[in-house]
Amino acid sequence: MLPSLFISHGSPMLALTPTPAHRFLRELGQTLRPKAIVVVSAHWETPELLISQSAHPETLHDFGGFPAALFAVQYPAPGDPALAATLGKTLGARLVERGMDHGAWVPLSLMYPEARLPVVSLSLPSRWSNAALMELGQRLAHLRSEGILVVGSGSLTHNLHALLPQGSQAPGWVDAFADWAHTQLEKDAREALLTWQTAPHAQRNHPTPEHFQPLLVAMGAGGQGQRLHHSVEHGVLAMDVYAFN
């Protein structure tokens, strides 16, 4: 059975920059071979749950201020309208036409650069409670036994107002929160993770919650967490990847 994954996608430049996280995701894709992917990204926030039914989702360059080479990147993976329709019925969610935002295509372009696996994007209903987001993951858990990879894409820490030069050491407040999350995930301490906003320096690491919330969906879809990768970019972006088996 496939695990569910939480992937920290960091800056969109992850797609082009050979950082430790970039190299790890390239290796990870060689070990997991699903037949399709369902992804919940921090960059598609909605009040209600929506599902993309696009047969050929466009590559959304939903950012600014980056080099032209990044805007030239295309990730032409197909969608899966039949899977989207099935999920729409089981989850009671509305189907829409939407491309893949960079929270989806940046990590997937590293894991599966051939762009042949079908991808269905679910929105992040970021106004839902933490418990409801975990329950959403639980309702996706059956996909793992069907060969479908469930991915939550966000960032373990994410304060863009505090970015440091690449290669900078992480401040103590970043390490403290990342260490707290790692401890809770290793213990499968779900009640603690459902109140993650009370963790050390939670507000400083996540001025808004949308980059942590996909972790709750991925956690709900699987079992105990196992950290597969840890690195930090720009001092404040913890690039952790967790598998939930």
N, C-alpha and C positions, 0 to 999 in steps of 0.2 A: 504493500500500500504506500502511496506517496505521502510525504509529509505536507503540511501547509507551511508557508514561509512568510516571515516578515523580513522585508528588505529595506535597508536605509539607502535612499537613492541620492541624497546629498545635492550638490550642484548639478545642473544639466551638463556641465563640462565633464562629468564622469564618463559620458559616452566616448570622449576623445582622449582623455588624460590617463596615462597608464599608472594610476595610483594603486596602492595595495588592494583597495576595494574593487577597482576596475579589473585587476588581474584575478581576484578571487571569483568574481561573478562569471568571468569567462570559463574558469575551471568548474564552477558549480553546474553550469549548463551541460557539461559533458557527463555528469553523474546522474542527472534527473532527466528522464525522457518521457514526458507526458504525451498524451494525444491531443490535449487542448489546455488552455490556461484561462482561469477566471481571476481577474485582478481588481482590487479595490485600491484606488490611489488617493493620496491626500489632495491632489489637484483637481478633483471633480467633486466639489462639495455641493450638496443639494439639501433642501429641507426634507424631502421624501426620497425613498429609494428608487433609483432609476437604473435601467439596464440598456446598454447599447446593443441594438440589433443590426448594426451596420455590417453588410457582407464584406465591404472593403473599407475599413476605417482609415481615414486619412491620418497622417502623422502631424499632430498639433505642436507647433513651436510656440508654446504658451509662456513665453518669457521674452526679455529684452536685454540689450546691452552685452550680448555675447558675440564671438567672432562669426563671420559669415560661414565658416566651415561647419559650425554647429547647425545653422539654419538650413544647410544643404543636406543634412542627414535625413534620410527617409527610412521608415521601417514598415514595409508593405505587407505585414502579416495579414492573413485573411481574418474576417470575423467568423462567427458561427451563429447565424440567425435561428437555427433550430434549437441549439442549446440555450440561446437567449430567451426564446419563447417558452421553453420548459421551465427555466428559472423564473421567468415572469409569472407563470402560473403558480409555482410552488411558493414563491416569496410574496405574491400579491403586489408585484412591482410593475410600473409602467415601462413600456419599451419605447426607446427613442433612437434617433440616428445621431451618432456622435463618434468622432475620431478618438485616437489614443493620445492622451496628454503625456507630458514628459515623465511624469511619475510612473507611467506604464512602459513607454517605449524605451526609455534610457536603460533601465536594468535588463529588460527583455532583449534589447539589441545586443547586449554583451553576452547574455546567457545563450541566446538562440539567434545568432547573427544571420542564419539562413532565412529567417522570417517565413517559415513554412507552417508553423504551428498556429492553429486558430486561437484567437484571443477575444474574450468577451469581457468588456469593462463594466463593472458595477460602480455606481456613484457612492460617495461617502456621505451618508445622512448625518452630518456632523452635529446636528442639534439633538440627536438621540442620546439617551443615557449610555454610560459605559456598559451597563448590564445589557442593554438592548443591542449594542454593537457586538458584544460577545455572543449573544444569542443569534445574531445574524450569522456569525461564523459557524455556530453549531448547526444551523440549518444548511450550511454549505458542506459540512463534514462528509456527507455521503459521496461527494464528488471524488474524494481521494481514492476510494475503492473502485472508481470507474476510470481511473487513469487520468484524471483531470487535476492539474496543479492549481491550488488556491493560493494566491499571493496578496498580501497586504503590503503596500509600498508607501513608506513615509520616511521618518528619520528618528533615531532613538533620542537624539538631542537636536534642537533646531531653533537657534536664535540668530536670525540673519542680521540683526542690529549689532551683533557683537563679533562679526567675522574678523578673523586675524589672517595675516599672510599665510599662504600654504606652507606647511612644515612647522608651524608654531606649536608649542606644547599646549595641551589642553589645560585651561584654568581648573582650579580645584572644584568649582561649582559644577563644571561639566562632568568631571570624573565622579563626583559624589552621586549625581543622579544616575549616570550610566551604571555605576557599581550597584546602586540600590536596585535598579531594574533587573540587572543580571542576577542578583541574589534571589529576588522574588521569582523570576522565571525559572531558575534552576530548582527552586523548591516547589514550583507549581502553586505558588501562593496567590491564587486568583482573587480572593477577597481583597488582598492588599493592592493588587494591580487594578482592581475596579475603583479604588480610591487613590489612584496614582497622583492626582493633583496635590495631595498632602505630603508627597515624598520630598526629600531634601532638594531644595532649589528647583522644584518642578516648574514654577511660574517663570523663573529666569531662563530655563532651558526651553520652555514651550510657552511663549507669550500668548499664543493661540494653540488650541489642542489638536488641530487636524493632522499633524505629522506623527503624533503618537497614536491616534485612534485606529489606524489600520492594523496596529499590533494587536489590538483587542479582537478584531475580526479574525486575524490569523490564529490567534490563541484559541478562540472559540472553535475553530475548524479542526483543531488537532489536540494532541495530548501535551505531555510535559515539554517545556522548552529546552532546546539545546543550542548554545551559541556556536555558530559555525565560523564567524569572522568578527574581529574587532579592529578598527583603526579609527583615526580621527583626522578629518580634513578641515583646513582653515581654523584649527583650534577649537571650534565649537560644534562641528558636525560629526557626531559619533556615527560611524558607518556600519554599525552592527547588523549582522544577519542572523536570524534565529529560525530553526526548524522546529515544528511541533509535530511529533510522531504519534 
